[in-house]
Amino acid sequence: MSRVSVRTLERRTFLKYTFGTGALILGTHVDGWASDADKAAFHPSVYLGIESNGDVIVVAHRSEMGTGARSTLPMVVADFLEADWKRVRVEQAIGDEKYGSQNTDGSCSIRDFVDAMKAAGVTARLMLEQAAARQWGVPAAECAARNHEVAHAKSGRKAGFGELAPLAAKLTAPDKSALRFKPASEYRYINKNVPAAHQQDTINGKGLFGYDASMPGMLIASVEHSPVYGGKLASFDAAEAMKVAGVRAVIAIDRFKEPHNFQALGGVAVLADHTWAAMQGRRKLSVVWDAGVHASYDSDRYREQLIETAKKPGKVVAARGDVEAGLAGAAKTHEAIYTTPLLAHAPMEPPAAVAEFKDGKVVCHAATQNPQAVQETVAAAVGIDKKDVTCHVTLLGGGFGRKSKPDYVAEAAILSKKTGRPVKVVWTREDDVRHDFHHSTAAMYLRAGLDASGRPAAWLQRSVFPSINTTFGDTSGYGMEVEMGMGWNDLPYNIPNHRAENGQALHHLRIGWLRAVANVYHAFAIHSFVDELAHLAGKDPVEYSLGLLGPGRKIEVKPVGMKYWNHDQDQEKYPLDTARLRRVIETVAARSGWGRRAKGNGHGWGFAAHRSFLTYVAIATEVQVEGRAVRIPNMHICVDAGQTFHEDRVHSQMEGACVFGTSLAMLSEISVKEGKVVQSNFHNYRVARLTEAPAKVHVHLIRSDAPPAGIGEPGVPPVAPSIANAIFAATGQRIRDLPLRKGLA
C-alpha cells in the first residue's frame, strides 16, 4: 500500500467535495437535550449508550465547525464497538465537566480523545459478548460482535445489541488490561470517508447554527460597543431608537472589569421583537463615549515601535552555543525584519447566542467552541454557580478560535436577567470585525552569520508581539511559553550557535488565538529568511533547507528559563523529529515537480515547511505575477499528522488551510486609527475570493504509525512564506511584510 494518499481540489469541484452523499447519522437538535445516552439500557461510558431496541447513541462532546470532530470521534466508537453505522445516532453534549475538556481549540480533539473513544467502543463490545456468552452458556472467547450483533460460530446462534443491552448493563466493566483493540486492517469506518454527521441536515436546511437558535418569547438584541477598546459609556439617548416599530427596550451593559478575560465588553443594547428592528433601533441611538487610554493607538506607529524593539536585545527564550562569537567570526552576515498585521477571525457566521435567566439558573444555546467556558463566563456575569448554567451547543458556521471566547453569550445572559425574558444576541459582521479578539501583530528580527559556503554558523532571532496572555491580566509585555513554543524556541535546524529572544509589547486591543496562533507570524519570518539565505548561497531552497535540518534525528528542546511547551505532550511520545520534517519536504518536492519548474519572468515556485501542533507540513506554491496581480495556479501541501482516522476530513482541513492561509498572506489586515478599527466588513477586511485562492490544491498525506497529532491548524503556517518565496522566485522582489499585496511593486 502506498504511504502517501493524494487528492487534488479544483474550484469547480469544491461543492462536490463539500456537499457529497447524504449523512448516515442523525444530527443533534438545539431544543430538547434529553441525555439519551445516560438513560439508555446499557450505558458503559459517558460517551456511549445502547438502547433496548438496538440503537447506539454516541455523545459528541466537542463542537462541530467543519473539522469533523462530531463525526470522527463517534465513528471510532462505532468501529471498535462493531456497530452498524446506520444505527448510530450522534448526540451533541451540553457543557459538562464529566466529558473532560470540551474546548475545541488547539487541534487536539482526536489526539486527546481517540484512545478514550476506542476504549468506550471496545469495553461495550466485550461486555455485550460476555452477556451473550452467559445467555448461551458458552465461553466468552467464542463469541464475537460484528455488524450490531453478537454471534457464536460453533452453534450458529446470534443476538442483537438491543437484546443483549439489559444483560450487559448488569455486568462489571472489564479491566483495561482485558481490552482487545483490533488492528487497522480490520477497520470498517475509520479512514473510509464516512460522511459528516451533520452533513445532510446542513444540505437540507435543518442544521441548527447559532443564528438559528431560538427560545419561546425571546427578544433580539443588538449591542453598540465602544469603538475604542476599554472605552466607557458616558451617556446615551434612546428616544429615537424607541420610536422604531418592534423595539421594546434599550439597556446599558456595564463595562468589563480588568482583566477582561471573556467578559462582555459593555455597551448599549437595543432589544426588539426581531433582528431588523433591533439593528435599526441601534442605528438611531445617540451614544457618547469616554474613549480612555487607548484612543491614541495607531497601528502604523505601533508597528514601527515593534520594529525598534525587535532590533534591541530581549528576553532569551532559547540558546545554544555562542551566538555573538559565531556572528563575529562569520564570513558574511545577513539580517532581515519581518512584520505581520493584526487579523480578524471573520468566520462566516458572526457570534450569536440565546440565553434565559430564570429562577437563579441560565439555559443558553450558543455557537461556541467551549461550552465549559460559557458556563464559567455566564455564571460570573450573572452571579450564579457555573453548575447552574446549561449550555447547549449548536453547529458553528466557522470558528477559528473566536468562538471559544464567549463574551457574546454573557451579553445574552446579562440582558435576560435584566429583562426577565429570553434574549438572543446577534453580532453583525461589523461587530465581529471591529470588536474581535484580534490575532496579534508582530515584528521579527533575524540575523545569521554565514560560513564560506553560505551555511549559518550562528543564528539570532527576536520576536515582539502583544501576548494573548494580556486577555488574562498579564502586563509584563512578554509572550507566554505557549507562544514561544509555536515555531520560535523550537528551531529544528542543525546550527551550532543559536539564540531566540522575545521583546516587550503592550496591548491596545483584545488579543486572542486564531487558527495556528503564533505559528502564523513565526513561520512567515523563519521560512522567508531561510529562502533568503538559500538564494544568497546560490542554492536551491529545498536542498538548502534539507541541509539545514541535517540528518534525521529527534531533538530534545531545552529553552532557557522556561520549559518547552510541546502542546503539553511528552517529548518522548511527540519528539521534534527532523526525519519526519525531511520526509514531507522531500515528498512535496517530488510530487510538485520541484526542480523541474521554470522560474522567472513573472512565474515562480516557493517552498516552506513547518512543524506545528505536533504535525509536519511542507508546501510548494506556484504563482504567476502580472503587475500587482498574483494568481496561484497550484499549491501542493504534504502533511504527516501521525495516525489519522478520517482521511477525507484531513484532506478538507488542509485544503481549507491553504485558502485561509492565502487570505492571511495576500490580503487580510486590521488597521487602527485613533484607537478605532478601520475595517468593518469583507469589502475592506479582505479574504480570498475564488480568483485569488489557489486554483488547485493537491494534498499529499503521509500515512504514519506515529501517535495522532493536530489537523485543523498546522496547514496554515507554511502558506504565507511559500507564497512570498514564490513571488521572489517569479519577480526578484522580496516582500517581508504581510499582507503581501501591499508590497507588490
C-alpha positions in Angstrom: 0.0 0.0 0.0 1.2 3.5 -0.8 2.4 5.5 2.2 1.0 8.7 0.6 -2.6 9.5 -0.4 -3.2 12.3 -2.8 -6.2 14.5 -3.7 -6.3 17.5 -5.9 -9.1 20.0 -5.4 -10.2 22.3 -8.2 -12.5 25.3 -7.6 -15.2 23.7 -9.8 -15.2 20.5 -7.6 -15.3 22.3 -4.3 -19.1 21.9 -3.8 -18.9 18.3 -4.8 -16.4 17.5 -2.1 -18.1 19.7 0.5 -21.7 18.5 -0.1 -21.4 14.9 -1.1 -23.7 12.0 -0.4 -26.2 12.0 2.5 -25.2 11.5 6.1 -25.7 8.2 7.7 -26.1 9.6 11.2 -28.6 12.0 12.6 -27.6 15.5 13.7 -28.5 16.9 17.1 -31.3 19.4 17.7 -30.9 22.6 19.6 -34.0 22.1 21.6 -34.7 19.2 23.9 -31.4 17.8 25.1 -32.6 14.5 26.7 -29.3 12.8 27.7 -30.4 9.7 25.8 -27.0 8.1 26.3 -27.2 8.5 30.0 -30.7 6.9 30.1 -30.0 4.1 27.7 -30.5 0.5 28.8 -26.7 0.0 28.6 -24.5 2.9 29.5 -20.9 1.8 29.8 -19.4 5.2 29.2 -20.2 8.9 29.3 -19.8 8.9 25.6 -21.9 5.8 24.8 -25.3 4.3 25.3 -27.2 1.4 23.8 -31.0 1.2 23.8 -33.0 -1.9 24.2 -34.1 -1.6 20.6 -30.5 -1.7 19.5 -30.0 2.0 18.7 -26.5 3.1 19.6 -26.1 6.7 20.9 -22.6 8.3 20.8 -22.1 11.6 22.5 -20.1 14.2 20.7 -18.6 16.4 23.4 -16.6 18.6 21.0 -18.0 21.3 18.8 -18.5 20.9 15.1 -17.4 23.7 12.8 -16.3 21.8 9.7 -13.4 20.0 11.3 -15.3 16.7 11.5 -15.0 16.2 15.3 -18.7 15.4 15.6 -18.2 12.6 13.1 -14.7 11.2 13.6 -14.8 10.5 17.3 -18.2 8.8 17.2 -17.0 6.8 14.1 -14.1 5.5 16.2 -16.5 4.3 18.9 -18.7 2.6 16.3 -15.8 0.9 14.7 -14.4 -0.6 17.9 -17.9 -1.4 19.1 -18.6 -3.3 15.8 -21.8 -1.4 15.4 -23.8 -0.9 12.3 -23.1 2.7 11.3 -26.6 3.2 10.1 -27.9 2.5 13.6 -25.7 5.1 15.3 -27.1 8.4 16.5 -24.8 11.2 17.5 -25.9 13.5 20.3 -24.2 16.8 20.9 -23.2 17.1 24.5 -24.1 20.1 26.7 -21.3 21.7 28.6 -20.3 19.3 31.4 -17.0 18.6 33.1 -17.7 14.9 33.1 -16.8 14.8 29.4 -13.3 16.1 30.1 -12.1 19.2 28.2 -14.7 20.4 25.7 -12.6 23.3 24.3 -12.5 22.6 20.6 -9.3 24.5 20.1 -5.6 23.7 19.6 -6.1 20.9 17.1 -6.3 18.3 19.9 -9.8 16.7 19.7 -8.6 13.5 18.0 -5.2 13.5 19.7 -6.6 13.8 23.2 -9.7 11.7 23.0 -9.3 9.0 20.3 -8.0 6.5 22.9 -11.0 7.2 25.2 -13.3 6.5 22.2 -11.5 3.3 21.3 -11.8 2.2 24.9 -15.5 3.1 25.1 -16.3 1.0 22.0 -14.1 -2.0 23.0 -15.5 -2.0 26.5 -19.1 -2.1 25.4 -18.3 -4.7 22.7 -16.6 -7.0 25.3 -19.5 -6.7 27.7 -22.0 -7.5 25.0 -20.0 -10.6 24.1 -19.9 -11.6 27.8 -23.6 -11.1 28.1 -24.2 -13.3 25.1 -21.9 -16.0 26.5 -23.8 -16.1 29.8 -27.1 -16.3 28.0 -25.9 -19.2 25.9 -23.7 -20.9 28.5 -20.6 -20.8 26.3 -17.1 -19.3 26.7 -17.0 -15.6 26.1 -13.9 -16.1 23.9 -16.1 -18.0 21.4 -18.5 -15.0 21.0 -17.7 -12.2 18.6 -19.5 -8.9 17.8 -20.0 -7.9 14.2 -22.4 -5.5 12.5 -24.6 -4.8 15.5 -24.9 -8.4 16.7 -23.0 -11.0 18.7 -22.6 -14.4 17.1 -21.4 -17.8 18.4 -20.0 -19.5 15.4 -20.0 -23.1 16.7 -23.7 -23.1 17.4 -24.8 -20.6 14.8 -26.6 -18.5 17.5 -26.9 -14.7 17.1 -28.3 -11.9 19.3 -28.7 -8.2 18.5 -27.1 -5.5 20.6 -30.6 -4.4 21.8 -31.5 -7.8 23.1 -28.1 -8.0 25.0 -28.0 -4.5 26.3 -30.1 -5.1 29.5 -27.9 -8.1 30.3 -24.7 -6.3 29.6 -25.8 -3.5 31.9 -25.7 -5.9 34.9 -22.1 -6.9 34.3 -19.0 -5.3 35.8 -16.9 -3.4 33.3 -13.7 -5.2 32.4 -10.3 -4.1 33.5 -8.4 -2.0 30.9 -5.9 -4.9 30.6 -8.6 -7.1 29.2 -9.5 -4.8 26.3 -8.6 -6.1 22.9 -8.1 -3.5 20.2 -8.4 -4.6 16.6 -5.7 -3.8 14.0 -6.1 -1.1 11.3 -6.6 -3.9 8.7 -10.0 -4.6 10.3 -11.3 -1.1 10.4 -14.7 -0.7 8.9 -15.3 3.0 9.2 -12.0 4.6 10.2 -10.4 6.3 7.1 -13.3 5.0 5.0 -14.6 8.6 4.3 -17.9 8.2 6.2 -20.0 11.4 5.5 -20.1 14.0 8.2 -22.7 13.5 10.9 -24.4 16.9 10.3 -24.0 16.9 6.5 -27.5 16.0 5.3 -29.1 18.4 7.8 -26.8 21.2 6.6 -27.7 20.5 3.0 -31.5 20.4 3.5 -31.5 23.4 5.9 -32.3 21.5 9.1 -28.8 22.0 10.6 -29.1 24.5 13.5 -26.5 27.1 13.9 -26.1 29.9 16.5 -28.2 32.3 14.4 -31.0 29.6 14.1 -31.3 29.0 17.9 -34.5 30.3 19.5 -36.4 30.2 22.7 -40.2 31.0 23.2 -40.9 34.7 23.9 -37.3 35.8 23.3 -36.2 39.3 22.4 -33.5 40.0 19.8 -30.6 42.2 21.0 -28.0 44.2 19.0 -25.3 45.8 21.1 -23.4 49.0 20.5 -19.9 48.7 21.9 -17.3 51.4 22.5 -15.4 52.0 19.2 -12.2 52.1 21.3 -11.1 49.1 23.4 -11.8 49.8 27.1 -13.9 52.9 26.4 -16.6 53.8 29.0 -20.2 54.8 28.4 -20.6 58.4 29.2 -24.2 58.9 28.2 -26.8 57.8 25.7 -30.2 58.9 24.4 -32.6 56.1 23.4 -35.6 58.3 22.4 -35.2 57.8 18.6 -34.4 54.1 19.0 -37.6 53.5 20.9 -39.7 55.0 18.1 -38.7 52.1 15.8 -41.5 49.7 15.5 -40.7 46.5 17.4 -38.1 48.0 19.7 -39.0 47.1 23.3 -36.1 48.3 25.4 -32.7 50.0 25.4 -30.4 48.7 28.2 -26.9 49.6 29.2 -24.4 46.7 29.9 -21.6 47.5 32.4 -18.1 47.7 31.0 -15.8 44.8 31.8 -13.5 44.8 34.7 -9.8 44.1 34.3 -8.6 41.6 33.4 -11.2 41.4 30.7 -11.0 37.6 30.1 -14.1 36.6 28.2 -16.4 39.2 29.9 -18.9 41.2 27.9 -17.3 44.3 26.6 -20.1 46.5 27.8 -22.2 49.0 25.8 -25.8 49.8 25.0 -28.2 47.0 23.8 -31.3 47.6 21.7 -33.8 44.8 22.3 -36.7 44.2 19.8 -39.1 41.7 18.6 -37.0 40.9 15.5 -33.5 41.4 14.2 -34.3 44.1 11.8 -35.9 46.3 14.4 -33.0 45.8 16.8 -30.5 46.8 14.3 -32.5 49.8 13.0 -33.1 51.0 16.6 -29.4 50.7 17.3 -28.6 53.0 14.4 -30.8 55.6 15.9 -29.0 55.6 19.3 -27.2 58.7 20.4 -24.2 57.5 22.4 -21.3 59.4 24.0 -18.2 57.5 24.9 -15.2 58.2 27.2 -12.6 56.7 24.9 -9.9 56.3 27.5 -6.2 55.5 27.3 -6.3 53.5 24.1 -7.7 56.4 22.0 -4.2 57.3 20.8 -3.4 53.8 19.4 -2.3 53.9 15.8 -1.4 50.5 14.2 1.1 52.0 11.8 3.0 53.8 14.6 2.8 50.7 16.8 4.3 48.6 14.0 7.3 50.9 14.0 7.6 50.6 17.8 7.6 46.8 17.4 10.4 47.0 14.8 12.5 49.2 17.0 12.0 46.8 20.0 13.0 43.8 17.7 16.3 45.5 16.9 17.3 45.5 20.6 18.2 42.6 22.9 15.3 40.9 24.5 14.4 38.1 26.9 16.3 35.0 26.0 13.9 32.1 25.4 16.3 29.6 23.8 20.0 29.3 23.4 22.9 27.0 22.5 26.5 27.7 21.7 27.9 31.3 21.5 25.9 33.4 19.0 28.0 36.5 19.5 31.2 34.7 18.7 29.6 32.9 15.8 28.4 36.2 14.3 31.7 37.9 14.9 33.7 35.1 13.2 31.3 34.8 10.2 32.5 35.2 6.6 29.3 37.2 6.0 26.2 38.2 7.9 22.6 38.7 6.7 19.7 40.2 8.6 16.0 40.9 7.9 12.9 42.2 9.7 9.5 40.8 9.0 6.1 42.1 10.2 2.6 40.8 10.2 -0.6 42.8 11.0 -3.5 42.4 13.3 -6.0 39.9 12.0 -9.7 39.2 12.5 -11.2 35.7 12.7 -14.1 36.6 10.4 -15.9 33.2 10.5 -18.8 33.0 8.0 -21.3 33.1 10.9 -20.7 36.0 13.3 -21.1 35.3 17.1 -24.7 34.6 18.2 -26.3 33.1 21.3 -29.7 32.9 23.1 -30.0 32.7 26.9 -32.7 32.7 29.5 -32.1 33.6 33.2 -34.8 32.1 35.3 -35.0 31.1 39.0 -31.3 31.7 39.5 -30.3 29.5 36.6 -29.4 30.1 33.0 -30.1 27.9 29.9 -28.4 29.0 26.7 -27.9 27.9 23.2 -24.7 29.1 21.6 -22.4 28.6 18.6 -19.4 28.0 20.9 -16.2 26.1 20.8 -16.1 25.8 24.5 -19.4 25.2 26.4 -17.4 24.9 29.7 -16.0 28.4 29.2 -19.6 29.5 28.6 -20.6 28.1 32.0 -17.8 29.9 33.8 -18.2 33.2 32.0 -22.0 33.3 32.2 -22.0 32.3 35.9 -19.6 35.1 36.7 -21.6 37.6 34.6 -25.0 37.0 36.4 -23.7 35.9 39.8 -24.6 32.2 40.0 -22.7 28.9 40.3 -21.4 27.5 37.0 -23.3 24.3 37.7 -26.5 26.3 37.2 -25.6 27.2 33.7 -26.7 24.8 31.0 -25.1 25.4 27.6 -26.5 23.7 24.5 -24.0 23.7 21.6 -25.2 24.4 18.1 -23.4 23.9 14.8 -20.8 26.6 14.2 -20.6 28.5 10.9 -16.8 28.6 11.4 -14.9 29.4 14.5 -11.1 29.7 14.0 -10.7 30.3 17.8 -13.1 33.2 18.1 -16.0 31.2 19.4 -14.1 29.7 22.3 -14.3 33.2 23.9 -18.0 33.5 25.0 -18.4 37.2 25.7 -21.4 37.3 23.4 -23.1 34.5 25.4 -22.5 36.6 28.6 -24.3 39.5 26.9 -27.3 37.4 26.3 -27.5 36.1 29.9 -27.0 39.6 31.3 -29.8 41.0 29.2 -32.1 38.1 30.0 -31.6 38.8 33.7 -32.3 42.5 33.2 -35.5 41.9 31.1 -36.9 38.7 32.6 -37.2 37.2 29.1 -35.0 35.0 26.9 -32.7 37.2 24.9 -30.9 36.4 21.7 -27.7 38.4 21.0 -26.7 38.7 17.3 -23.5 40.3 16.3 -23.2 41.9 12.8 -20.2 41.4 10.6 -19.1 44.9 11.6 -19.3 44.0 15.3 -17.3 40.9 14.6 -14.5 42.6 12.7 -14.2 45.6 14.9 -14.6 44.0 18.3 -12.9 40.7 17.8 -10.2 39.1 20.0 -7.8 40.1 17.3 -4.8 38.0 16.3 -1.6 39.7 17.3 0.5 41.9 15.2 4.2 41.0 15.3 7.7 42.1 14.3 10.6 39.7 14.0 14.3 40.4 13.5 16.6 37.6 12.2 20.3 37.7 11.7 22.6 34.9 10.5 26.4 34.6 10.5 27.3 32.6 7.4 30.4 30.5 6.6 32.1 30.5 3.2 29.5 28.0 1.8 26.6 30.2 2.8 25.5 28.0 5.7 24.7 29.7 9.0 27.1 29.1 11.8 25.2 31.5 14.0 21.5 32.5 14.1 19.9 35.2 16.2 16.1 35.7 16.2 13.8 38.2 18.1 10.1 38.2 18.1 7.9 41.1 19.5 4.1 41.0 19.8 1.4 41.7 22.3 0.7 38.4 24.0 -2.6 36.5 24.3 -1.9 36.4 28.0 -3.0 40.1 28.2 -6.5 38.7 28.0 -6.0 37.1 31.4 -4.3 40.1 33.1 -0.6 39.7 32.3 1.0 43.2 32.0 4.6 42.1 31.6 4.6 42.6 27.8 6.3 39.3 27.2 4.9 36.3 25.4 3.9 33.0 27.1 5.9 29.8 26.9 3.0 28.6 24.8 3.6 31.3 22.2 7.4 30.8 22.3 6.8 27.1 21.7 4.9 27.8 18.4 7.8 27.8 16.0 10.2 30.1 17.9 12.2 28.4 20.6 12.0 25.0 18.8 14.0 25.9 15.7 14.7 22.5 14.0 17.9 23.4 12.1 21.3 22.0 12.9 23.0 25.3 13.7 25.7 25.2 16.4 25.1 28.7 17.7 21.5 29.8 18.1 19.6 32.2 20.3 15.9 33.1 20.3 14.6 36.2 22.2 11.3 37.9 22.9 10.8 41.6 23.3 8.1 43.5 25.3 4.9 44.8 23.7 1.9 46.2 25.4 -1.7 45.6 24.1 -4.3 48.1 22.9 -7.0 45.7 21.7 -8.3 42.4 22.9 -5.7 39.8 21.7 -6.8 36.2 21.2 -5.8 33.0 19.5 -6.6 32.5 15.8 -6.1 29.4 13.7 -2.4 28.3 14.1 -1.8 31.2 16.6 1.8 32.4 16.9 3.0 30.0 14.3 1.5 32.3 11.7 4.0 35.1 12.2 6.9 32.9 13.4 6.7 30.6 10.3 6.5 33.6 8.0 9.7 35.1 9.3 11.8 31.9 9.7 11.0 30.3 6.4 11.2 33.5 4.4 14.6 34.0 6.0 15.8 30.5 5.1 14.7 31.2 1.5 16.8 34.4 1.5 19.8 32.5 2.8 19.4 29.9 0.1 19.4 32.5 -2.6 22.4 34.3 -1.1 24.2 30.9 -1.1 23.2 30.3 -4.7 21.4 27.1 -3.7 18.0 25.5 -4.3 15.8 26.4 -1.4 14.6 22.8 -0.9 18.2 21.4 -0.9 19.3 24.2 1.4 16.5 23.5 3.9 17.3 19.9 3.9 21.0 20.8 4.5 20.0 23.0 7.5 18.0 20.2 9.0 20.8 17.8 8.7 20.3 14.0 9.2 17.1 12.8 10.7 17.2 13.0 14.4 14.9 13.6 17.4 15.7 16.9 19.1 15.1 17.4 22.8 14.3 21.1 23.1 15.7 22.8 26.1 14.7 26.5 26.2 16.3 29.0 28.6 14.3 30.0 31.6 11.1 28.1 30.6 10.0 24.6 29.6 9.3 23.7 26.0 5.6 23.7 25.7 5.2 20.9 23.1 1.4 21.2 23.3 1.7 19.8 26.8 2.7 16.5 25.4 5.6 14.3 26.5 8.6 14.8 24.2 9.3 11.1 24.3 5.9 10.4 22.7 5.9 13.5 20.5 9.6 14.4 19.8 10.7 17.1 17.4 11.6 14.6 14.7 13.6 16.1 11.8 13.3 12.9 9.8 9.6 13.4 9.5 10.1 17.0 8.5 12.6 15.9 5.9 10.1 13.4 4.6 7.3 15.9 4.0 9.8 18.2 2.3 11.1 15.5 0.0 7.6 14.3 -0.8 6.2 17.7 -1.7 9.2 18.4 -3.8 8.8 15.2 -5.7 5.0 15.4 -6.1 5.1 19.1 -7.2 7.8 18.5 -9.7 10.1 20.9 -7.8 13.4 21.5 -9.6 11.9 20.8 -13.0 9.9 24.0 -12.9 11.0 27.1 -14.9 11.2 30.3 -12.8 11.4 34.0 -13.5 9.6 36.4 -15.9 6.6 36.6 -13.5 6.4 32.8 -12.9 7.8 31.1 -9.9 7.6 28.4 -7.2 8.1 28.9 -3.5 8.5 26.5 -0.6 8.2 26.3 3.1 8.0 23.6 5.8 6.9 23.8 9.4 6.1 21.7 12.4 3.1 22.9 14.5 0.5 21.2 16.7 2.9 18.2 16.6 2.3 17.8 12.8 4.7 18.2 10.0 3.7 20.2 6.8 5.5 21.2 3.7 4.1 23.4 0.9 5.2 24.2 -2.6 3.3 27.0 -4.3 3.2 28.2 -7.9 2.5 31.9 -8.6 2.0 33.9 -11.7 2.6 37.7 -11.2 1.4 40.4 -13.5 2.0 43.8 -12.0 0.2 43.7 -8.7 -2.0 40.8 -9.6 -1.0 37.4 -8.2 -2.5 34.1 -9.4 -1.9 30.8 -7.7 -2.4 28.0 -10.2 -1.2 25.2 -7.9 -0.4 24.7 -4.3 0.9 21.3 -3.1 0.7 20.5 0.6 2.2 17.4 2.2 1.2 16.5 5.8 2.4 14.0 8.3 0.0 14.1 11.2 0.7 10.6 12.6 -2.2 8.2 12.7 -5.4 9.7 11.1 -8.9 8.5 11.5 -10.9 10.3 8.8 -8.8 11.0 5.8 -11.5 12.9 4.0 -11.6 15.4 6.8 -7.8 15.6 6.8 -7.8 16.5 3.2 -10.6 19.0 3.7 -8.7 20.7 6.6 -5.6 21.0 4.5 -7.5 22.4 1.5 -9.2 24.9 3.8 -5.9 25.8 5.4 -4.4 26.7 2.0 -7.3 29.0 1.3 -7.3 30.5 4.8 -3.5 30.9 4.7 -3.7 32.6 1.3 -6.1 35.2 2.7 -3.7 35.9 5.6 -0.7 36.0 3.3 -2.1 38.1 0.5 -5.0 40.2 1.7 -6.1 40.3 5.3 -5.2 43.2 7.7 -6.7 45.0 10.6 -5.6 48.6 11.0 -6.4 51.0 13.8 -6.6 54.9 13.8 -7.3 56.9 17.0 -8.0 53.6 18.8 -10.7 52.6 16.3 -10.6 49.6 14.0 -10.8 50.9 10.4 -12.1 47.8 8.7 -15.7 46.7 9.1 -16.7 44.1 6.5 -15.4 42.0 3.7 -15.1 45.0 1.4 -12.1 46.3 3.4 -11.2 43.3 5.5 -10.2 41.1 2.6 -10.3 37.4 2.3 -9.5 35.4 -0.8 -12.2 35.3 -3.5 -12.3 32.4 -6.0 -9.9 34.1 -8.4 -7.5 34.9 -5.6 -7.5 31.5 -3.9 -5.3 28.6 -5.2 -6.9 27.2 -8.3 -5.8 23.7 -7.5 -4.8 22.3 -4.1 -3.0 19.0 -4.1 -3.0 17.2 -0.7 -0.4 14.6 -0.1 -1.0 12.7 3.1 1.8 10.6 4.7 0.4 7.6 6.3 2.2 7.1 9.6 2.1 4.9 12.7 3.2 7.8 14.9 0.7 9.0 17.5 -2.1 11.2 16.2 -1.4 14.9 16.0 -3.2 18.1 15.0 -5.1 18.6 11.8 -7.2 21.8 11.9 -4.3 24.3 12.2 -0.9 23.0 11.0 -1.7 23.5 7.4 -1.8 27.3 7.8 1.7 28.4 8.9 3.8 27.5 5.8 1.3 29.1 3.3 2.5 32.7 3.7 6.2 32.1 3.4 5.7 29.7 0.5 3.8 32.4 -1.4 6.3 35.1 -0.5 9.1 32.9 -1.6 7.3 32.1 -4.9 6.8 35.8 -5.6 10.6 36.3 -5.1 11.3 33.5 -7.5 8.9 35.0 -10.0 9.9 38.6 -9.8 13.1 39.0 -7.7 11.1 41.2 -5.3 11.5 40.2 -1.6 8.4 41.2 0.5 8.9 41.0 4.2 5.6 42.4 5.4 2.1 40.9 5.4 -0.2 41.2 3.6 1.9 40.7 0.5 -0.4 42.7 -1.8 0.8 45.9 -0.2 4.4 45.3 -1.0 3.9 44.4 -4.7 5.5 46.9 -7.0 
